[in-house]
Every structure is written in structure tokens, then in C-alpha cells.
Amino acid sequence: MSAEKNKTVGLIKSILKFLLFLGVGIGILYFVYQNQEAAFQKECAFKTAYDCEGKCTETSLLNKLLTDFSSTNFFWLSLVCVAFMVSNLSRALRWNLLIRQLDGGKYQPKWYNSFLTIMVGYLVNLALPRAGELARPASMARYEKLPLDKTIGTVVTDRIMDMIMLLLVVGISLLLQFQNIYNFLSGKAAEPPKCNNPVPVAAASNALPIGWILLGLFITGLLGLLILYLLRERLRKLAIFKKIEGMAFNFLEGIKTVFSLRRGDLLQFLFHTFVIWFMYFIMTFLCFFAYEPTAHLGFMAALLCFVFGSFGVLIPSPGGMGTYQIAVTAALVIYGVGKADAFAFSNIIFFTINLVCNVLFGLIAYMLLPILNRKS
């Protein structure tokens, strides 16, 4: 009875966590929607008052969203899903390279098990953020008869490489898009033609003293490093410091694992890493063509939109719900896309990836795993 009681308590906790994270995501999304609704009504009022072309035909932002969803080009959205699946196939093959390193090459995992468990992990992440990082290695260990602790270690290494790639992409984006980002933050972004997009891209009242902010962050960082150095002996006794130190050790071990691969495997690993992140970027670019207000945007806009969206999904809500929309909308506004249109695009790509790619394919993967492994 005690085991059953523990299972029941665990289930209740999982449900409560799911409801909590879902509530956070919906709350953020509702807050963003309310702000965008107000901006949409102002834009419509402006167009009516000044007899601009492209008057609002919808009475509310919700009606606009429904109209925009129904008018999207599903061919391009299907290509977004294809790119997503290609990235996951590369992720599966890259993960196998790490697993084959365990115990002197003792394990030879099947590519389809790696692929399907990754899809299950994405599905679980929608229910409980970050829980998929445990469900994925647990499923793989079960079906491939792998040691769970070592399988989790390979996932840690996998995520370390993702973090490095994210930082690299952010760095490239800052180098290529610094002027656009700086102009937007400082309120100097060019205002679009009067009647094409009546909502200013960046109002002067919202200008940020970006130079002073960067200087303040730099000085704060230096002071923080100095304080950490002076108090290093005391800090080492704190549990949180030990945890951070352990994370840093795991990070270094993960890097060592990658570069301990044989040359051929290392080249494959780096190739799949490139494919994964290139596909992530292409997903954003392809989705531009599915929606008329963004169809004219190019690679640079897709790069910035992708980077902003990557930070949006880091927030612990289902798939980054709400925060992803904030980030992508802000990125598109930099390129002169109207706020209502930018918000609509952010929802089109968000729900395409999560409902079709993660939920639908995740459920299919969950059902296929026991079927394909019935002998074992």
C-alpha cells in the first residue's frame, strides 16, 4: 500500500506542477495579448482617422489571429516541420556517437530509439519544463539496456554543446545585427512610412541609455568577480557554491568527452551539431514565407528572430509560452513589422512547432517505442 500511496502522491505532485507551469505560460500569454490588443485598437483607430490604406477589417486582435492562422500557407509550415524533424534526426545520430563511447564501445544503440526518445522528451517538456531531459535518457536506458546514470551523462554533454552553440549564434547575431539592436534599444530605429505601419517601431519615450547600461553591467561584473575572489574560501563551504562548482566540473567533463572522440566520430559530431542549429534557424526563415506580412524578410531578420526566440523558450513555461511571443514580436518590430502582425507570426510558429511537431509526433513516438522494441 505504501508503494501505491507514494505513486499517487507523485502523480498528484506532477499534475500540480503541470498546472502551475501551464498557468504561468497562459498568464504571460494573456498579459502579452492584452497589451497587443490595446496597440491593435490604436492602430485601427489611426488608420480610420487618417483614411489609410489597409484599414482593419477585424474588430479585435483575436479575430485577426484567427484570420491570419486560416490564411497561412500550409506548404511552408509543413517545411518548418520537416526541418524540425531533420534537426532531431541529426540530434539522435549525434547522441549515438556519445553513447558508443560508454564502456569502450559496448553499446550500439539503434538510431530510431534515439530519435523516438528525443521526441518523447519534447512531449514531456511541454507538460513539465525540463522533465523531458530525464524522460529522454530514462526511455533510452530502458529500451537499449543502458546504465541510466551514464546515459544521463551523455544528455548533459549534449546540452552543453547546445549551450555553446547558442552562445556562438548570439555572438554572430550581435556582430551582424548590432546596429539594428542598438538603434532599437536607444530609440533611433527608423520609423516606417506613415500609413503602412502607424505604430512607431521605437518611440523616443521608450529610449534606453544603452551606453550607460552596458557600462554599468561591465562595472558590476568586475566588482562581482572581485568579491567572489576575496570571499572564495567562505563561498566554497556553501552548498550552492558546491553545486555551481559541480556544474562547472560537469561542463568541462562534457567538453572532454566530445574531444575524446576519434577523428571520424568527432567530425560527424560537429557536422550534426551544425545541422541541428542550421535547421533551427531555417525553421524561422521558412515560416516567414507562410505569412504575408513577414514574407519579404530575409536571413538577417530570421537570425535575430531565432536568437530572440531561443531566449524566450528558456523561461520555465510549456514550450516558452508567452515569453517566446514577447521575444519574437520584439525581434520583428525591429524590422518594421507591425506589432499585431508580429504577434500573430509568433503564435503561428509557436503553435505549429508545439502542437504539430512536439505533441502529435511526440505521441506517435510514445506509441511506436514499445512496438518497435517488443522483442526486447
C-alpha positions as CSV (number, residue, x, y, z in Angstrom):
1,M,0.0,0.0,0.0
2,S,2.8,2.4,0.8
3,A,4.3,2.0,-2.7
4,E,0.9,2.7,-4.3
5,K,0.4,5.7,-2.0
6,N,3.8,7.1,-3.0
7,K,2.9,6.7,-6.7
8,T,-0.4,8.5,-6.1
9,V,1.4,11.3,-4.2
10,G,3.9,11.5,-7.0
11,L,1.2,11.7,-9.6
12,I,-0.6,14.5,-7.8
13,K,2.6,16.4,-7.5
14,S,3.3,16.0,-11.2
15,I,-0.2,17.2,-12.0
16,L,0.1,20.2,-9.7
17,K,3.5,21.1,-11.3
18,F,2.0,20.8,-14.8
19,L,-1.0,23.1,-13.8
20,L,1.4,25.6,-12.2
21,F,3.7,25.9,-15.3
22,L,0.7,25.9,-17.6
23,G,-0.9,28.7,-15.6
24,V,2.4,30.7,-15.7
25,G,2.5,30.3,-19.5
26,I,-1.1,31.1,-20.1
27,G,-0.9,34.1,-17.7
28,I,2.1,35.5,-19.6
29,L,0.5,34.9,-22.9
30,Y,-2.7,36.6,-21.7
31,F,-0.7,39.6,-20.5
32,V,1.0,39.9,-23.9
33,Y,-2.3,39.5,-25.7
34,Q,-3.9,42.4,-23.7
35,N,-1.0,44.7,-24.5
36,Q,-1.1,43.8,-28.2
37,E,-4.9,44.2,-28.2
38,A,-4.6,47.8,-27.0
39,A,-1.9,48.5,-29.6
40,F,-4.1,46.9,-32.3
41,Q,-7.1,49.1,-31.4
42,K,-4.9,52.3,-31.5
43,E,-3.5,51.2,-34.9
44,C,-7.0,50.6,-36.3
45,A,-8.2,54.0,-34.9
46,F,-5.3,55.7,-36.6
47,K,-6.0,54.1,-40.0
48,T,-9.6,55.1,-39.8
49,A,-8.9,58.7,-38.7
50,Y,-6.3,59.3,-41.5
51,D,-8.1,57.2,-44.1
52,C,-5.0,55.0,-44.6
53,E,-4.9,52.0,-46.9
54,G,-5.2,48.6,-45.3
55,K,-7.9,49.5,-42.8
56,C,-8.6,47.0,-40.1
57,T,-11.3,44.5,-41.2
58,E,-11.3,42.7,-37.8
59,T,-12.9,44.1,-34.7
60,S,-10.4,42.6,-32.3
61,L,-6.9,41.1,-32.2
62,L,-8.4,37.7,-31.6
63,N,-10.3,37.8,-34.8
64,K,-7.2,38.9,-36.6
65,L,-5.2,36.0,-35.2
66,L,-7.9,33.5,-36.3
67,T,-8.0,35.1,-39.8
68,D,-4.2,35.1,-40.1
69,F,-4.0,31.4,-39.0
70,S,-6.5,30.4,-41.6
71,S,-4.7,32.4,-44.3
72,T,-1.2,31.0,-43.7
73,N,0.5,28.9,-46.4
74,F,0.5,25.4,-45.0
75,F,3.1,24.2,-47.6
76,W,5.7,26.4,-45.8
77,L,4.5,25.3,-42.4
78,S,4.9,21.7,-43.5
79,L,8.5,22.5,-44.5
80,V,9.1,24.0,-41.0
81,C,8.0,20.6,-39.5
82,V,10.4,18.8,-41.9
83,A,13.3,21.0,-40.8
84,F,12.4,20.3,-37.2
85,M,12.4,16.5,-37.8
86,V,15.7,16.7,-39.7
87,S,17.3,18.5,-36.7
88,N,16.1,15.8,-34.4
89,L,17.4,13.0,-36.6
90,S,20.8,14.7,-36.5
91,R,20.4,15.1,-32.7
92,A,19.7,11.3,-32.5
93,L,22.8,10.4,-34.6
94,R,24.9,12.8,-32.6
95,W,23.7,11.3,-29.3
96,N,24.5,7.8,-30.5
97,L,28.1,8.9,-31.1
98,L,28.3,9.8,-27.3
99,I,26.6,6.6,-26.2
100,R,29.0,4.5,-28.2
101,Q,31.8,6.0,-26.1
102,L,30.5,4.4,-23.0
103,D,32.3,1.4,-21.6
104,G,34.7,1.1,-24.5
105,G,32.1,0.9,-27.2
106,K,30.0,-1.8,-25.5
107,Y,26.7,-0.3,-26.6
108,Q,25.4,0.2,-30.1
109,P,22.0,2.0,-29.8
110,K,19.5,1.9,-32.7
111,W,19.0,5.3,-34.4
112,Y,15.3,5.0,-34.3
113,N,15.3,4.5,-30.5
114,S,17.4,7.6,-30.0
115,F,15.1,9.6,-32.4
116,L,11.9,8.5,-30.8
117,T,13.0,9.0,-27.2
118,I,14.1,12.6,-28.2
119,M,10.6,13.2,-29.4
120,V,9.1,11.8,-26.2
121,G,11.4,14.1,-24.3
122,Y,10.0,17.1,-26.1
123,L,6.5,16.0,-25.4
124,V,7.2,15.6,-21.7
125,N,8.8,19.1,-21.6
126,L,5.5,20.6,-22.6
127,A,3.9,19.0,-19.6
128,L,6.7,19.7,-17.1
129,P,9.5,22.0,-18.3
130,R,12.9,20.3,-18.2
131,A,11.4,17.0,-17.2
132,G,12.0,15.8,-20.7
133,E,15.7,15.9,-20.0
134,L,15.2,13.0,-17.6
135,A,12.4,11.2,-19.6
136,R,14.6,11.0,-22.6
137,P,17.6,9.2,-21.1
138,A,15.3,7.0,-18.9
139,S,13.4,5.8,-22.0
140,M,16.7,5.2,-23.9
141,A,18.2,3.3,-21.0
142,R,15.1,1.1,-20.8
143,Y,14.9,0.2,-24.4
144,E,18.6,-0.1,-25.1
145,K,19.5,-1.7,-21.8
146,L,21.9,1.2,-20.9
147,P,23.1,2.3,-17.5
148,L,20.9,5.2,-16.6
149,D,23.5,7.4,-14.8
150,K,25.9,7.2,-17.8
151,T,23.0,7.8,-20.2
152,I,22.1,10.9,-18.3
153,G,25.7,12.0,-18.6
154,T,25.6,11.8,-22.4
155,V,22.5,14.1,-22.3
156,V,24.3,16.6,-20.2
157,T,27.2,16.6,-22.7
158,D,24.6,17.0,-25.5
159,R,23.0,20.0,-23.8
160,I,26.5,21.6,-23.1
161,M,27.1,21.6,-26.8
162,D,23.8,23.3,-27.3
163,M,24.7,25.9,-24.8
164,I,28.0,26.6,-26.6
165,M,26.2,26.8,-29.9
166,L,23.6,29.2,-28.5
167,L,26.4,31.5,-27.3
168,L,28.1,31.3,-30.6
169,V,24.9,32.1,-32.5
170,V,24.2,35.0,-30.1
171,G,27.7,36.3,-30.7
172,I,27.3,36.1,-34.5
173,S,24.0,37.9,-34.3
174,L,25.4,40.7,-32.2
175,L,28.2,41.2,-34.8
176,L,25.9,41.2,-37.8
177,Q,22.9,42.9,-36.2
178,F,24.5,45.2,-33.6
179,Q,23.3,48.4,-35.3
180,N,19.7,47.3,-35.6
181,I,19.7,46.1,-31.9
182,Y,21.4,49.3,-30.8
183,N,19.0,51.6,-32.7
184,F,16.0,49.7,-31.3
185,L,17.2,49.9,-27.7
186,S,18.2,53.5,-28.0
187,G,15.0,54.6,-29.7
188,K,16.8,55.5,-33.0
189,A,15.2,52.9,-35.2
190,A,13.8,54.3,-38.5
191,E,10.1,54.9,-38.4
192,P,8.2,53.1,-41.2
193,P,6.0,55.0,-43.7
194,K,3.1,56.7,-42.0
195,C,0.2,54.6,-43.2
196,N,1.9,51.3,-43.7
197,N,2.6,50.8,-40.0
198,P,1.2,53.6,-37.9
199,V,2.6,52.2,-34.7
200,P,6.1,53.5,-34.3
201,V,8.9,50.9,-34.2
202,A,10.5,52.5,-31.2
203,A,9.1,55.6,-29.6
204,A,11.6,58.1,-28.2
205,S,9.9,58.0,-24.8
206,N,11.0,54.3,-24.6
207,A,14.6,55.1,-25.4
208,L,17.1,53.4,-23.2
209,P,20.5,54.8,-22.3
210,I,22.2,51.8,-23.7
211,G,25.7,53.1,-23.3
212,W,25.3,53.7,-19.6
213,I,23.6,50.3,-19.2
214,L,26.4,48.5,-20.8
215,L,29.0,50.4,-18.7
216,G,27.0,49.7,-15.6
217,L,26.9,46.0,-16.4
218,F,30.6,45.9,-17.1
219,I,31.5,47.6,-13.8
220,T,29.0,45.4,-11.9
221,G,30.6,42.3,-13.4
222,L,34.1,43.4,-12.4
223,L,33.0,44.1,-8.8
224,G,31.2,40.8,-8.7
225,L,34.3,38.9,-9.8
226,L,36.5,40.8,-7.2
227,I,34.0,40.0,-4.4
228,L,33.9,36.3,-5.4
229,Y,37.7,36.2,-5.4
230,L,38.1,37.8,-2.0
231,L,35.4,35.6,-0.4
232,R,36.3,32.4,-2.3
233,E,37.3,30.4,0.9
234,R,34.0,31.2,2.6
235,L,32.0,30.5,-0.5
236,R,33.5,27.1,-1.0
237,K,31.7,26.0,2.2
238,L,28.3,26.9,0.9
239,A,26.1,24.2,-0.6
240,I,25.1,26.4,-3.6
241,F,28.7,27.1,-4.4
242,K,29.5,23.4,-4.3
243,K,26.6,22.9,-6.7
244,I,27.9,25.5,-9.1
245,E,31.4,24.0,-8.8
246,G,29.9,20.6,-9.7
247,M,28.1,22.1,-12.7
248,A,31.4,23.7,-13.9
249,F,33.1,20.3,-13.5
250,N,30.4,18.5,-15.5
251,F,30.7,21.2,-18.1
252,L,34.5,20.6,-18.5
253,E,34.0,16.8,-18.5
254,G,31.4,17.1,-21.2
255,I,33.8,19.1,-23.4
256,K,36.5,16.5,-22.8
257,T,34.1,13.7,-23.8
258,V,33.4,15.4,-27.1
259,F,37.0,15.9,-28.0
260,S,38.0,12.4,-26.9
261,L,36.0,11.1,-29.9
262,R,38.0,9.5,-32.7
263,R,38.7,11.9,-35.5
264,G,36.0,10.4,-37.8
265,D,33.4,10.5,-35.0
266,L,34.4,14.0,-34.0
267,L,33.8,15.3,-37.5
268,Q,30.4,13.6,-37.6
269,F,29.6,15.1,-34.2
270,L,30.5,18.6,-35.4
271,F,28.6,18.1,-38.6
272,H,25.4,17.0,-36.8
273,T,25.8,19.9,-34.4
274,F,25.9,22.3,-37.4
275,V,22.8,20.6,-39.0
276,I,20.8,20.8,-35.7
277,W,21.3,24.6,-35.3
278,F,21.1,25.4,-39.0
279,M,17.7,23.6,-39.1
280,Y,16.6,25.6,-36.1
281,F,17.4,28.8,-38.0
282,I,15.9,27.6,-41.2
283,M,12.6,26.8,-39.4
284,T,12.2,30.5,-38.6
285,F,13.2,31.6,-42.1
286,L,10.8,29.2,-43.8
287,C,7.9,30.3,-41.6
288,F,8.4,33.9,-42.9
289,F,7.0,32.7,-46.2
290,A,3.9,31.2,-44.7
291,Y,2.7,34.6,-43.5
292,E,2.3,37.6,-45.9
293,P,3.4,40.4,-43.5
294,T,6.8,38.6,-43.0
295,A,7.3,37.1,-46.5
296,H,9.6,39.9,-47.5
297,L,12.1,39.4,-44.6
298,G,15.5,37.9,-45.2
299,F,18.2,35.8,-43.5
300,M,19.3,38.6,-41.1
301,A,15.8,39.1,-39.8
302,A,15.4,35.3,-39.4
303,L,18.7,35.2,-37.5
304,L,17.7,37.8,-35.0
305,C,14.2,36.4,-34.6
306,F,15.7,32.9,-34.0
307,V,18.1,34.3,-31.3
308,F,15.4,36.2,-29.5
309,G,13.0,33.2,-29.6
310,S,15.8,31.0,-28.2
311,F,16.0,33.1,-25.1
312,G,12.2,33.2,-24.9
313,V,11.9,29.4,-24.5
314,L,14.4,29.3,-21.6
315,I,11.7,30.5,-19.3
316,P,10.1,27.6,-17.4
317,S,6.7,27.6,-19.0
318,P,5.3,25.0,-21.5
319,G,7.5,25.5,-24.6
320,G,8.2,29.1,-23.5
321,M,4.6,30.0,-23.9
322,G,4.1,33.8,-23.6
323,T,7.8,34.6,-23.3
324,Y,8.5,33.2,-26.7
325,Q,5.8,35.5,-28.2
326,I,7.3,38.5,-26.4
327,A,10.8,37.8,-27.7
328,V,9.8,37.1,-31.3
329,T,7.4,40.1,-31.5
330,A,10.2,42.4,-30.3
331,A,12.6,41.0,-32.9
332,L,10.1,41.5,-35.8
333,V,9.2,45.0,-34.7
334,I,12.9,45.9,-35.2
335,Y,12.4,45.2,-38.9
336,G,9.3,47.3,-39.1
337,V,6.7,44.6,-38.9
338,G,3.5,45.9,-37.2
339,K,3.1,44.8,-33.6
340,A,-0.2,42.9,-34.3
341,D,1.3,41.1,-37.3
342,A,4.5,40.3,-35.3
343,F,2.4,38.9,-32.5
344,A,0.4,36.8,-35.0
345,F,3.6,35.4,-36.6
346,S,5.0,34.5,-33.1
347,N,1.8,32.4,-32.4
348,I,1.8,30.8,-35.9
349,I,5.3,29.4,-35.5
350,F,4.9,28.7,-31.8
351,F,1.8,26.6,-32.1
352,T,2.9,24.9,-35.3
353,I,6.1,23.6,-33.6
354,N,4.4,22.7,-30.4
355,L,1.1,21.2,-31.4
356,V,2.1,19.5,-34.7
357,C,5.8,18.7,-34.1
358,N,6.0,18.2,-30.3
359,V,2.5,16.9,-29.4
360,L,1.5,15.0,-32.5
361,F,4.9,13.4,-33.3
362,G,5.7,13.0,-29.6
363,L,2.5,10.9,-29.1
364,I,3.4,8.9,-32.2
365,A,6.9,8.3,-30.9
366,Y,5.5,7.2,-27.5
367,M,3.3,4.6,-29.1
368,L,6.0,3.4,-31.6
369,L,8.7,2.8,-29.0
370,P,7.2,-0.3,-27.3
371,I,6.0,-1.7,-30.7
372,L,9.5,-1.4,-32.3
373,N,11.1,-2.9,-29.2
374,R,8.6,-5.6,-28.4
375,K,11.2,-8.4,-28.7
376,S,13.3,-6.8,-26.0
